[in-house]
């Protein structure tokens, strides 16, 4: 019925069988942005936000989320991650914040979903912690920008 790997021949959802895949080192990098007012960036830079350490809290939330991806997204394989890192940088040009997540494992399936989850939750945490001071923020551009291992490699490197 479908060429999608998460559907069987009758169109029912299924977890993909990866038992025949080779165990390889796998990495994925995902990025996104939180766009906000310049005044909001200034509050974060000066550590004057009502909820405290905004960037470090959002980075930690992203790491924690990467580890929980299989509990959040149906049919994702639970993976033993060897690295989950999130880096958030102020970008005065937006203005706002650039978010990058890098996730690694050695296994039979990739970590793109874990990297996307980490970047997304980091962005949502920033939003949550800053919403009291900026109602017009928006999250943009959550995407996988690099992956290696498995069938294909996208040769970009992390800044983490």
C-alpha positions, 0 to 999 in steps of 0.5 A: 500500500505504501513505500513509507517504512513505518507502514505495513502492506495494509497501511497499518503503523509499524516500527521499522525492523532494523535488525539487519542493518549494520551497526555504525557510528551515527550523528545528526545535527539540527538547528533552529531559531527563536526570533524576538525583540532586541530588548528581549535579547538585551534582557538575556545578555544582561541576565535580567529575565524574570525566570533566570538563566534562560540559555543554560536552562534551554540547553539542558532541556534540549539534552533531556528531550533528546534522551526521551525522543522515543517516549515522545514520538511513536515508532521511534526506536529507543537509543543509547545516546553517546552524545547529546549537546545543545548550544544556543547563541545570541544572534543580534542580527535576527534579533534572537537566538540560534540553536544547534543540537548534535546527537550521536550514537553507535547503532542500527538507526539514525539520530535525526529525530533526537537532534530535531527533538533537542532543537525543538524543545530548546526553542520551546524552553526559550519561548516559555522562559521569555514569553512574559516579556515578549509576546511576539516571539516566533520559532523558525527553521527547525531542520536537520542540517547534517547527518552521518552513518547509515545509508547517507552522509551530509558532510557538515560539521557541528559548532558544538 
